[in-house]
């Protein structure tokens, strides 16, 4: 490793420590040459595009004195068709209420700076930063694969989750319509599904979801993180506005589709003061279940979030990082099952109590995935031999 790069990385660790000097940290990002100009990243949340953690070579952008950085084009959304070999993802996490999920897309154009799924782009040889928001992968054969996997002998039906990694209703779904094709297969087979999204595009599929909900086969959870349009735009630049998300909750509820609200993630000294207001607004629009998750900063997300925080809220930087670490045992993140979603310590405790009191007052139940499984009928594949009995 070159001595200069090594010294930059060591300084980075010191500057981002609790009590670290904010001006020093900001100057460090500029000096290391990884911050992308505002013009190039317009409409994006991440300000840097570091190499993935599995890459042997790290490329750094720097000004050579000839203003050549000004000649670089803005980051545009690129979508690559991925020929997936399977579509149902399994998990055995004891603190997650589902054991299977479907992700129609890799990467997410919503660009939420805090997204815990960002590190998954490293497995594609790409950056968790701007690459995650701009270099997307679509799985057009998803519905065909799903039909095939549901038809396998011995398939045991349980609720399918969508939106657990990247949003199934991100902007490119308008053209690709992969999520709708998946829902058509799930409706045909009476397979239960729970959707998490922060997009008003979900209302496009009310026709399918309403029919499934009437049979007890569908639920939707809308993620609403802030009522502050400026904060929401900064954190989630290409997601629906808070007002549109609340209106989507209303439309879904009026169509008879059970709707939950996810106040996630809660970030201390940034949006956690809005908790009660978010729950009140969601309830007023028809949400009857609720959940919350404390901000998680796994792997590359930590550096990306801190750079964003320094850019938008330099005066709160030290306080936010300090409180976050107080809820994670002094670390940026603790992946321990049972505590990773809620945190520990006095601050985490009071957030939990505030949530409990507010939901009890409103009569809101904990968010759940309970749906009917007894109606499932495995699909018949074209050309398959029918059973004689």
LUMVOLUM-45782 format. One record per residue (C-alpha): x, y, z; residue in three letters. Coordinates in nm, 2 decimals. Example, Ala and Ser with C-alpha at 12.3 -4.5 7.8 and 13.67 -1.06 7.14 Angstrom:
<rs>
<<1.23,-0.45,0.78>,'ALA'>,
<<1.37,-0.11,0.71>,'SER'>,
</rs>
This chain:
<rs>
<<0.00,0.00,0.00>,'UNK'>,
<<0.14,0.35,-0.09>,'UNK'>,
<<0.24,0.54,0.22>,'UNK'>,
<<0.01,0.84,0.13>,'UNK'>,
<<-0.30,0.62,0.10>,'UNK'>,
<<-0.21,0.44,0.42>,'UNK'>,
<<-0.18,0.77,0.61>,'UNK'>,
<<-0.51,0.88,0.47>,'UNK'>,
<<-0.69,0.57,0.59>,'UNK'>,
<<-0.54,0.60,0.93>,'UNK'>,
<<-0.64,0.96,0.95>,'UNK'>,
<<-0.99,0.87,0.84>,'UNK'>,
<<-1.03,0.63,1.13>,'UNK'>,
<<-0.93,0.90,1.38>,'UNK'>,
<<-1.14,1.18,1.23>,'UNK'>,
<<-1.46,0.96,1.24>,'UNK'>,
<<-1.41,0.86,1.60>,'UNK'>,
<<-1.64,1.00,1.87>,'UNK'>,
<<-1.53,1.35,1.94>,'UNK'>,
<<-1.34,1.37,1.61>,'UNK'>,
<<-1.29,1.71,1.46>,'UNK'>,
<<-1.56,1.77,1.19>,'UNK'>,
<<-1.35,2.01,0.98>,'UNK'>,
<<-1.07,1.76,0.99>,'UNK'>,
<<-1.30,1.48,0.86>,'UNK'>,
<<-1.44,1.70,0.59>,'UNK'>,
<<-1.10,1.81,0.47>,'UNK'>,
<<-0.98,1.45,0.48>,'UNK'>,
<<-1.25,1.34,0.23>,'UNK'>,
<<-1.15,1.61,0.00>,'UNK'>,
<<-0.78,1.53,0.03>,'UNK'>,
<<-0.83,1.16,-0.03>,'UNK'>,
<<-0.98,1.24,-0.36>,'UNK'>,
<<-1.29,1.02,-0.34>,'UNK'>,
<<-1.57,1.27,-0.31>,'UNK'>,
<<-1.76,1.31,-0.64>,'UNK'>,
<<-1.86,1.66,-0.76>,'UNK'>,
<<-2.21,1.78,-0.70>,'UNK'>,
<<-2.28,1.81,-1.07>,'UNK'>,
<<-2.19,1.45,-1.14>,'UNK'>,
<<-2.39,1.31,-0.86>,'UNK'>,
<<-2.70,1.53,-0.90>,'UNK'>,
<<-3.01,1.34,-0.77>,'UNK'>,
<<-2.80,1.08,-0.58>,'UNK'>,
<<-2.74,1.04,-0.21>,'UNK'>,
<<-2.39,0.89,-0.19>,'UNK'>,
<<-2.11,1.14,-0.24>,'UNK'>,
<<-1.84,0.88,-0.29>,'UNK'>,
<<-1.79,0.56,-0.50>,'UNK'>,
<<-1.52,0.36,-0.32>,'UNK'>,
<<-1.41,0.02,-0.46>,'UNK'>,
<<-1.58,-0.29,-0.33>,'UNK'>,
<<-1.42,-0.45,-0.03>,'UNK'>,
<<-1.33,-0.76,-0.23>,'UNK'>,
<<-1.15,-0.57,-0.50>,'UNK'>,
<<-0.77,-0.58,-0.51>,'UNK'>,
<<-0.73,-0.24,-0.68>,'UNK'>,
<<-0.88,0.08,-0.56>,'UNK'>,
<<-0.93,0.37,-0.80>,'UNK'>,
<<-0.93,0.73,-0.67>,'UNK'>,
<<-1.05,1.03,-0.85>,'UNK'>,
<<-0.83,1.34,-0.81>,'UNK'>,
<<-0.79,1.68,-0.97>,'UNK'>,
<<-0.48,1.70,-1.20>,'UNK'>,
<<-0.49,2.08,-1.22>,'UNK'>,
<<-0.64,2.09,-1.57>,'UNK'>,
<<-1.01,2.09,-1.45>,'UNK'>,
<<-1.06,1.75,-1.62>,'UNK'>,
<<-1.30,1.64,-1.35>,'UNK'>,
<<-1.55,1.90,-1.49>,'UNK'>,
<<-1.55,1.71,-1.82>,'UNK'>,
<<-1.67,1.38,-1.67>,'UNK'>,
<<-2.04,1.31,-1.74>,'UNK'>,
<<-2.31,1.28,-1.46>,'UNK'>,
<<-2.39,0.94,-1.32>,'UNK'>,
<<-2.68,0.80,-1.52>,'UNK'>,
<<-2.89,0.50,-1.44>,'UNK'>,
<<-2.77,0.19,-1.62>,'UNK'>,
<<-2.98,-0.13,-1.62>,'UNK'>,
<<-2.83,-0.47,-1.70>,'UNK'>,
<<-3.05,-0.77,-1.77>,'UNK'>,
<<-2.94,-1.06,-1.54>,'UNK'>,
<<-3.02,-1.42,-1.63>,'UNK'>,
<<-3.09,-1.54,-1.28>,'UNK'>,
<<-3.07,-1.91,-1.21>,'UNK'>,
<<-3.30,-1.90,-0.90>,'UNK'>,
<<-3.54,-1.64,-0.76>,'UNK'>,
<<-3.64,-1.74,-0.41>,'UNK'>,
<<-3.38,-1.65,-0.15>,'UNK'>,
<<-3.39,-1.83,0.19>,'UNK'>,
<<-3.27,-1.71,0.53>,'UNK'>,
<<-3.26,-1.86,0.88>,'UNK'>,
<<-3.23,-1.53,1.07>,'UNK'>,
<<-3.42,-1.58,1.40>,'UNK'>,
<<-3.51,-1.21,1.43>,'UNK'>,
<<-3.67,-1.18,1.09>,'UNK'>,
<<-4.04,-1.29,1.05>,'UNK'>,
<<-4.00,-1.47,0.72>,'UNK'>,
<<-3.77,-1.74,0.58>,'UNK'>,
<<-3.80,-1.66,0.20>,'UNK'>,
<<-3.80,-1.36,-0.02>,'UNK'>,
<<-3.78,-1.24,-0.38>,'UNK'>,
<<-3.57,-0.95,-0.51>,'UNK'>,
<<-3.65,-0.86,-0.87>,'UNK'>,
<<-3.36,-0.62,-0.89>,'UNK'>,
<<-3.00,-0.58,-0.76>,'UNK'>,
<<-2.92,-0.22,-0.66>,'UNK'>,
<<-3.18,0.05,-0.60>,'UNK'>,
<<-3.23,0.38,-0.78>,'UNK'>,
<<-3.40,0.52,-0.47>,'UNK'>,
<<-3.05,0.57,-0.35>,'UNK'>,
<<-3.12,0.57,0.03>,'UNK'>,
<<-2.79,0.66,0.18>,'UNK'>,
<<-2.85,0.44,0.48>,'UNK'>,
<<-2.95,0.13,0.29>,'UNK'>,
<<-2.81,-0.19,0.45>,'UNK'>,
<<-2.83,-0.36,0.12>,'UNK'>,
<<-2.56,-0.14,-0.04>,'UNK'>,
<<-2.27,-0.39,0.05>,'UNK'>,
<<-2.43,-0.66,-0.17>,'UNK'>,
<<-2.30,-0.47,-0.48>,'UNK'>,
<<-1.95,-0.56,-0.37>,'UNK'>,
<<-2.03,-0.92,-0.48>,'UNK'>,
<<-2.08,-0.78,-0.83>,'UNK'>,
<<-1.74,-0.62,-0.83>,'UNK'>,
<<-1.90,-0.28,-0.80>,'UNK'>,
<<-1.91,0.00,-0.54>,'UNK'>,
<<-2.16,0.02,-0.26>,'UNK'>,
<<-2.16,0.40,-0.32>,'UNK'>,
<<-2.28,0.56,-0.64>,'UNK'>,
<<-2.26,0.23,-0.83>,'UNK'>,
<<-2.54,0.08,-0.61>,'UNK'>,
<<-2.77,0.37,-0.71>,'UNK'>,
<<-2.68,0.38,-1.08>,'UNK'>,
<<-2.57,0.04,-1.20>,'UNK'>,
<<-2.87,-0.18,-1.16>,'UNK'>,
<<-2.95,-0.54,-1.25>,'UNK'>,
<<-3.30,-0.66,-1.35>,'UNK'>,
<<-3.42,-1.02,-1.35>,'UNK'>,
<<-3.67,-1.04,-1.64>,'UNK'>,
<<-3.70,-1.42,-1.60>,'UNK'>,
<<-3.81,-1.39,-1.24>,'UNK'>,
<<-4.17,-1.48,-1.29>,'UNK'>,
<<-4.08,-1.79,-1.50>,'UNK'>,
<<-3.83,-1.90,-1.24>,'UNK'>,
<<-4.08,-1.85,-0.96>,'UNK'>,
<<-4.34,-2.06,-1.14>,'UNK'>,
<<-4.08,-2.34,-1.18>,'UNK'>,
<<-3.97,-2.32,-0.82>,'UNK'>,
<<-4.33,-2.32,-0.68>,'UNK'>,
<<-4.41,-2.63,-0.89>,'UNK'>,
<<-4.13,-2.84,-0.74>,'UNK'>,
<<-4.26,-3.15,-0.56>,'UNK'>,
<<-4.25,-3.10,-0.18>,'UNK'>,
<<-4.26,-2.72,-0.19>,'UNK'>,
<<-4.38,-2.60,0.15>,'UNK'>,
<<-4.57,-2.28,0.13>,'UNK'>,
<<-4.50,-1.99,0.37>,'UNK'>,
<<-4.54,-1.61,0.33>,'UNK'>,
<<-4.31,-1.47,0.06>,'UNK'>,
<<-4.14,-1.14,0.14>,'UNK'>,
<<-4.06,-0.87,-0.13>,'UNK'>,
<<-3.87,-0.55,-0.07>,'UNK'>,
<<-3.64,-0.70,0.20>,'UNK'>,
<<-3.32,-0.61,0.02>,'UNK'>,
<<-3.39,-0.36,-0.26>,'UNK'>,
<<-3.73,-0.20,-0.34>,'UNK'>,
<<-3.95,-0.40,-0.58>,'UNK'>,
<<-4.12,-0.07,-0.68>,'UNK'>,
<<-3.81,0.14,-0.75>,'UNK'>,
<<-3.84,0.37,-1.06>,'UNK'>,
<<-3.72,0.12,-1.32>,'UNK'>,
<<-4.02,-0.11,-1.23>,'UNK'>,
<<-4.23,0.13,-1.43>,'UNK'>,
<<-4.07,0.00,-1.75>,'UNK'>,
<<-3.96,-0.35,-1.65>,'UNK'>,
<<-4.28,-0.46,-1.47>,'UNK'>,
<<-4.11,-0.76,-1.31>,'UNK'>,
<<-4.27,-0.71,-0.97>,'UNK'>,
<<-4.62,-0.71,-1.13>,'UNK'>,
<<-4.54,-1.03,-1.32>,'UNK'>,
<<-4.43,-1.20,-1.00>,'UNK'>,
<<-4.75,-1.09,-0.83>,'UNK'>,
<<-4.95,-1.24,-1.12>,'UNK'>,
<<-4.79,-1.58,-1.05>,'UNK'>,
<<-4.84,-1.55,-0.67>,'UNK'>,
<<-5.21,-1.46,-0.73>,'UNK'>,
<<-5.26,-1.75,-0.97>,'UNK'>,
<<-5.12,-2.00,-0.72>,'UNK'>,
<<-5.28,-1.83,-0.41>,'UNK'>,
<<-4.94,-1.78,-0.26>,'UNK'>,
<<-4.92,-1.53,0.04>,'UNK'>,
<<-4.70,-1.23,0.00>,'UNK'>,
<<-4.58,-0.94,0.21>,'UNK'>,
<<-4.44,-0.63,0.05>,'UNK'>,
<<-4.22,-0.36,0.20>,'UNK'>,
<<-4.17,-0.04,-0.01>,'UNK'>,
<<-4.12,0.33,0.00>,'UNK'>,
<<-4.27,0.39,-0.34>,'UNK'>,
<<-4.62,0.51,-0.44>,'UNK'>,
<<-4.59,0.29,-0.75>,'UNK'>,
<<-4.73,0.01,-0.54>,'UNK'>,
<<-5.08,0.15,-0.60>,'UNK'>,
<<-5.05,0.05,-0.96>,'UNK'>,
<<-5.10,-0.31,-0.85>,'UNK'>,
<<-5.39,-0.25,-0.62>,'UNK'>,
<<-5.61,-0.46,-0.86>,'UNK'>,
<<-5.40,-0.77,-0.79>,'UNK'>,
<<-5.32,-0.70,-0.42>,'UNK'>,
<<-5.69,-0.63,-0.34>,'UNK'>,
<<-5.80,-0.96,-0.48>,'UNK'>,
<<-5.53,-1.14,-0.29>,'UNK'>,
<<-5.60,-0.94,0.03>,'UNK'>,
<<-5.97,-1.05,0.01>,'UNK'>,
<<-5.84,-1.40,0.05>,'UNK'>,
<<-5.60,-1.31,0.33>,'UNK'>,
<<-5.30,-1.35,0.10>,'UNK'>,
<<-5.14,-1.00,0.08>,'UNK'>,
<<-5.01,-0.73,0.31>,'UNK'>,
<<-4.81,-0.41,0.24>,'UNK'>,
<<-4.57,-0.22,0.46>,'UNK'>,
<<-4.49,0.14,0.37>,'UNK'>,
<<-4.16,0.28,0.49>,'UNK'>,
<<-4.20,0.64,0.60>,'UNK'>,
<<-3.88,0.79,0.75>,'UNK'>,
<<-3.96,1.16,0.78>,'UNK'>,
<<-4.23,1.42,0.72>,'UNK'>,
<<-3.95,1.68,0.64>,'UNK'>,
<<-3.94,1.70,0.26>,'UNK'>,
<<-3.58,1.84,0.26>,'UNK'>,
<<-3.45,1.56,0.49>,'UNK'>,
<<-3.63,1.30,0.29>,'UNK'>,
<<-3.49,1.43,-0.04>,'UNK'>,
<<-3.14,1.43,0.10>,'UNK'>,
<<-3.16,1.08,0.25>,'UNK'>,
<<-3.38,0.91,-0.02>,'UNK'>,
<<-3.34,1.13,-0.33>,'UNK'>,
<<-3.54,0.92,-0.58>,'UNK'>,
<<-3.80,0.77,-0.34>,'UNK'>,
<<-4.16,0.90,-0.33>,'UNK'>,
<<-4.22,1.21,-0.12>,'UNK'>,
<<-4.36,1.16,0.23>,'UNK'>,
<<-4.70,1.30,0.12>,'UNK'>,
<<-4.72,1.05,-0.17>,'UNK'>,
<<-4.63,0.76,0.06>,'UNK'>,
<<-4.90,0.85,0.30>,'UNK'>,
<<-5.15,0.88,0.02>,'UNK'>,
<<-5.04,0.54,-0.10>,'UNK'>,
<<-5.12,0.40,0.25>,'UNK'>,
<<-5.47,0.56,0.22>,'UNK'>,
<<-5.54,0.41,-0.13>,'UNK'>,
<<-5.42,0.06,-0.02>,'UNK'>,
<<-5.63,0.07,0.30>,'UNK'>,
<<-5.94,0.19,0.11>,'UNK'>,
<<-5.90,-0.10,-0.13>,'UNK'>,
<<-5.91,-0.34,0.17>,'UNK'>,
<<-5.54,-0.42,0.17>,'UNK'>,
<<-5.39,-0.45,0.52>,'UNK'>,
<<-5.12,-0.18,0.55>,'UNK'>,
<<-4.84,-0.14,0.80>,'UNK'>,
<<-4.60,0.15,0.85>,'UNK'>,
<<-4.23,0.11,0.90>,'UNK'>,
<<-4.06,0.41,1.07>,'UNK'>,
<<-3.73,0.28,0.96>,'UNK'>,
<<-3.45,0.36,1.00>,'UNK'>,
<<-3.47,0.58,1.31>,'UNK'>,
<<-3.15,0.80,1.33>,'UNK'>,
<<-3.08,0.98,1.66>,'UNK'>,
<<-3.07,1.36,1.64>,'UNK'>,
<<-3.19,1.34,1.28>,'UNK'>,
<<-3.53,1.19,1.25>,'UNK'>,
<<-3.61,1.00,1.57>,'UNK'>,
<<-3.79,1.31,1.71>,'UNK'>,
<<-4.06,1.25,1.44>,'UNK'>,
<<-4.15,0.90,1.56>,'UNK'>,
<<-4.49,0.99,1.71>,'UNK'>,
<<-4.58,1.22,1.43>,'UNK'>,
<<-4.50,0.95,1.17>,'UNK'>,
<<-4.72,0.70,1.35>,'UNK'>,
<<-5.00,0.95,1.38>,'UNK'>,
<<-4.99,1.04,1.01>,'UNK'>,
<<-4.98,0.67,0.90>,'UNK'>,
<<-5.27,0.58,1.13>,'UNK'>,
<<-5.48,0.87,1.00>,'UNK'>,
<<-5.43,0.74,0.65>,'UNK'>,
<<-5.53,0.38,0.73>,'UNK'>,
<<-5.22,0.19,0.86>,'UNK'>,
<<-5.31,-0.03,1.15>,'UNK'>,
<<-4.98,-0.21,1.21>,'UNK'>,
<<-4.64,-0.06,1.28>,'UNK'>,
<<-4.27,-0.14,1.32>,'UNK'>,
<<-3.94,0.04,1.35>,'UNK'>,
<<-3.57,-0.03,1.30>,'UNK'>,
<<-3.27,0.15,1.44>,'UNK'>,
<<-3.02,0.27,1.18>,'UNK'>,
<<-2.78,-0.01,1.08>,'UNK'>,
<<-2.43,0.06,0.94>,'UNK'>,
<<-2.28,-0.27,0.82>,'UNK'>,
<<-1.96,-0.28,0.61>,'UNK'>,
<<-1.94,0.00,0.36>,'UNK'>,
<<-2.26,0.17,0.47>,'UNK'>,
<<-2.07,0.32,0.77>,'UNK'>,
<<-1.83,0.53,0.56>,'UNK'>,
<<-2.10,0.62,0.31>,'UNK'>,
<<-2.34,0.74,0.58>,'UNK'>,
<<-2.07,0.94,0.76>,'UNK'>,
<<-1.96,1.12,0.44>,'UNK'>,
<<-2.33,1.20,0.37>,'UNK'>,
<<-2.38,1.32,0.73>,'UNK'>,
<<-2.07,1.54,0.71>,'UNK'>,
<<-2.19,1.69,0.39>,'UNK'>,
<<-2.55,1.77,0.50>,'UNK'>,
<<-2.53,1.81,0.88>,'UNK'>,
<<-2.17,1.89,0.98>,'UNK'>,
<<-2.29,2.05,1.31>,'UNK'>,
<<-2.46,1.72,1.42>,'UNK'>,
<<-2.20,1.48,1.29>,'UNK'>,
<<-2.02,1.42,1.62>,'UNK'>,
<<-2.34,1.39,1.82>,'UNK'>,
<<-2.51,1.15,1.58>,'UNK'>,
<<-2.21,0.92,1.56>,'UNK'>,
<<-2.16,0.92,1.93>,'UNK'>,
<<-2.52,0.83,2.01>,'UNK'>,
<<-2.53,0.56,1.74>,'UNK'>,
<<-2.22,0.40,1.89>,'UNK'>,
<<-2.37,0.42,2.24>,'UNK'>,
<<-2.65,0.19,2.11>,'UNK'>,
<<-2.41,-0.05,1.94>,'UNK'>,
<<-2.16,-0.13,2.22>,'UNK'>,
<<-1.92,0.15,2.12>,'UNK'>,
<<-1.91,0.03,1.76>,'UNK'>,
<<-2.06,0.16,1.44>,'UNK'>,
<<-2.26,-0.16,1.41>,'UNK'>,
<<-2.33,-0.48,1.60>,'UNK'>,
<<-2.47,-0.77,1.39>,'UNK'>,
<<-2.58,-0.97,1.70>,'UNK'>,
<<-2.92,-1.14,1.64>,'UNK'>,
<<-3.19,-1.00,1.86>,'UNK'>,
<<-3.03,-0.66,1.91>,'UNK'>,
<<-2.91,-0.55,1.56>,'UNK'>,
<<-3.25,-0.41,1.47>,'UNK'>,
<<-3.32,-0.23,1.80>,'UNK'>,
<<-2.99,-0.16,1.96>,'UNK'>,
<<-2.91,-0.15,2.33>,'UNK'>,
<<-2.85,0.10,2.61>,'UNK'>,
<<-3.06,0.39,2.75>,'UNK'>,
<<-3.12,0.57,2.42>,'UNK'>,
<<-3.23,0.26,2.24>,'UNK'>,
<<-3.46,0.18,2.54>,'UNK'>,
<<-3.63,0.51,2.53>,'UNK'>,
<<-3.70,0.48,2.16>,'UNK'>,
<<-3.86,0.15,2.22>,'UNK'>,
<<-4.07,0.28,2.50>,'UNK'>,
<<-4.18,0.58,2.29>,'UNK'>,
<<-4.28,0.34,2.01>,'UNK'>,
<<-4.47,0.12,2.25>,'UNK'>,
<<-4.66,0.41,2.41>,'UNK'>,
<<-4.75,0.57,2.08>,'UNK'>,
<<-4.87,0.25,1.91>,'UNK'>,
<<-5.07,0.15,2.22>,'UNK'>,
<<-5.24,0.50,2.23>,'UNK'>,
<<-5.33,0.47,1.86>,'UNK'>,
<<-5.44,0.10,1.89>,'UNK'>,
<<-5.18,-0.01,1.63>,'UNK'>,
<<-5.05,-0.37,1.64>,'UNK'>,
<<-4.69,-0.49,1.59>,'UNK'>,
<<-4.61,-0.54,1.22>,'UNK'>,
<<-4.67,-0.90,1.12>,'UNK'>,
<<-4.65,-1.14,0.82>,'UNK'>,
<<-4.93,-1.37,0.92>,'UNK'>,
<<-5.12,-1.47,0.60>,'UNK'>,
<<-5.31,-1.78,0.49>,'UNK'>,
<<-5.12,-2.07,0.34>,'UNK'>,
<<-5.40,-2.33,0.30>,'UNK'>,
<<-5.51,-2.20,-0.04>,'UNK'>,
<<-5.19,-2.26,-0.22>,'UNK'>,
<<-5.21,-2.46,-0.55>,'UNK'>,
<<-4.89,-2.54,-0.72>,'UNK'>,
<<-4.87,-2.42,-1.08>,'UNK'>,
<<-4.89,-2.66,-1.37>,'UNK'>,
<<-4.59,-2.62,-1.60>,'UNK'>,
<<-4.64,-2.62,-1.97>,'UNK'>,
<<-4.56,-2.97,-2.11>,'UNK'>,
<<-4.56,-3.13,-1.76>,'UNK'>,
<<-4.73,-3.47,-1.73>,'UNK'>,
<<-5.05,-3.46,-1.53>,'UNK'>,
<<-5.09,-3.69,-1.23>,'UNK'>,
<<-5.31,-3.99,-1.29>,'UNK'>,
<<-5.46,-3.97,-0.94>,'UNK'>,
</rs>
